[in-house]
Amino acid sequence: MAPIDSLPAELLLYILHHALPPAPPSYSTFATRSRLLRSIALVSKSWREIAQAELLAHPLVHTAEQIAMLETSIDLKGATSFRTLRVGDGGRALHGGLAMELLQKATPKEVWLHTVNGLVLDDLAECDGLEELHCFKCTFVKPNTRRAPSIDQEPPPLASLRALHLDGCQFATYPTSLPRLKTLSLHIFDHPKIIAVAAQAKRLSDWVLGLAPQLLAFSFNPATYLHLRLMHHLNQLISLRFIDLSHAAFLSDRPQLLDGLPSSLHTLRITDSYLEADQLAAFIARSPTRPWRIIVVVGGALSDGVIRLMRLEGVTVKLELRRTREGEELITGERVARQEEWVDAGFWEAGNWNQVVWYTFS
């Protein structure tokens, strides 16, 4: 048998890509992809060169020591090939200053931050080319008074950011200048011991509504008090085309809240068990001119409600198979369609984490 190094580089790359989770990696596949690439690098010199290039394109760093090593590598070799970067989730919280220094050197297009404390929003403006930011269990603080802008000075714009995903994060201030933001995902949970919930809810709602002229895709959990206020003002998001209400269990008791959705909306993502098909059908009948697309998240056998929903005229229904943390499907049978085909061509799946799927409008 010929040695593996004798295979053409194109074939080696083809084999490698079939052995790995797809790129760019999602939150749930980052660690798996990194681990497999490190194993592949031990096979031969040819495999090592290919694996190292893939690792550099999507770095994963857990600790302050790994951040320092990556920064040293950037200083020596540059970072022109960086596409995505994941920082944190090593069991201990990281300081925001370390993460920001790395982002400003690496200049990736997509970043995942996990359990990073003391982040300063103004510093993100110095991360050239950052288009998509995912933050999980991070805290954002006000800038140091020595660096804070004066009262009449506008904060620096996050000019390149197109998508912002926040899960379990806390903010001292919200970014006010996001000129290109199209996609916003909020899964911030109530925490009355830390914040004044009523004041925080108003501040959060005012911030989101301030993005109304440009926001195209919005995902949030309206079941918490912080987000419930938003549900009553969604009609002000006049450009919104896609909304994810997959956590909205309360809609089965208050379906009239659907009437407050903006007239520009045409794609709705919701969980099978959270809304009766008859209620959704009645809502759709009240807005017959919209070309409705409904994404239904299912975690078991199809309910009668979903089947009735699929028979409605003028409505495209796609099924999304809920997955476990390990990525296994919780419903048997072949997937109905690839998720990229479930909504407009402008939406693409950026990644998933523990049954939460993000869609980005490009």
Summary of the structure (lengths in Angstrom):
residues: 362
radius of gyration: 22.1
end to end distance: 46.9
largest distance: 72.8
contacts: 1112
relative contact order: 0.08
helix: 34%
strand: 22%
